[in-house]
Amino acid sequence: MHYLYYLVVLFIMTGIFILFVDAKTFKKIKMDREKKFSLFLGWTNVIGGTGFFIVYWAYQRWFW
């Protein structure tokens, strides 16, 4: 089950990358629909990674 930490890091890092690189690139070249989707996808990755971390931490703390 220790591989979930890799999943958490992967989700958070790809979310940050999407937010800082893709969203700014799409904003610069005025692609609004793609910018909105990249913002949605980036925040979904960051929130999903944080959620996985909290759930896994709670599982390890109280149920293991």
C-alpha positions as CSV (number, residue, x, y, z in Angstrom):
1,M,0.0,0.0,0.0
2,H,3.0,2.3,0.1
3,Y,2.6,3.0,-3.6
4,L,-0.3,5.3,-2.8
5,Y,2.3,8.0,-1.8
6,Y,3.6,7.9,-5.3
7,L,0.1,8.3,-6.7
8,V,-0.5,11.3,-4.4
9,V,2.8,13.0,-5.5
10,L,2.0,12.2,-9.1
11,F,-1.5,13.7,-8.9
12,I,-0.4,16.9,-7.1
13,M,2.7,17.5,-9.3
14,T,0.8,17.0,-12.6
15,G,-2.0,19.2,-11.3
16,I,0.5,22.0,-10.5
17,F,2.2,21.5,-13.9
18,I,-1.1,21.8,-15.7
19,L,-2.1,24.9,-13.7
20,F,1.2,26.7,-14.2
21,V,2.2,25.7,-17.7
22,D,-0.8,24.6,-19.8
23,A,-3.3,27.2,-18.4
24,K,-0.9,30.1,-18.9
25,T,-0.1,28.9,-22.4
26,F,-3.7,28.6,-23.4
27,K,-4.4,32.0,-21.9
28,K,-1.5,33.5,-23.9
29,I,-2.7,32.2,-27.2
30,K,-6.4,33.0,-26.4
31,M,-7.8,29.5,-26.3
32,D,-10.5,30.0,-23.7
33,R,-12.2,26.6,-23.8
34,E,-8.9,24.8,-23.5
35,K,-7.8,27.1,-20.7
36,K,-11.0,26.4,-18.7
37,F,-10.6,22.6,-19.2
38,S,-6.9,22.7,-18.1
39,L,-7.9,24.7,-15.0
40,F,-10.5,22.2,-14.2
41,L,-8.2,19.3,-14.8
42,G,-5.3,20.9,-12.8
43,W,-7.5,21.6,-9.8
44,T,-9.1,18.2,-10.0
45,N,-5.6,16.6,-9.8
46,V,-4.5,18.7,-6.9
47,I,-7.7,18.2,-4.9
48,G,-7.8,14.5,-5.8
49,G,-4.2,14.0,-4.7
50,T,-4.8,15.9,-1.5
51,G,-7.9,13.8,-0.9
52,F,-6.1,10.6,-1.4
53,F,-3.4,11.7,1.0
54,I,-5.9,12.6,3.7
55,V,-7.9,9.3,3.3
56,Y,-4.7,7.2,3.3
57,W,-3.3,9.0,6.3
58,A,-6.6,8.5,8.2
59,Y,-6.6,4.8,7.2
60,Q,-3.0,4.4,8.4
61,R,-3.6,6.3,11.6
62,W,-6.9,4.7,12.9
63,F,-7.5,1.5,11.1
64,W,-4.0,0.0,10.7
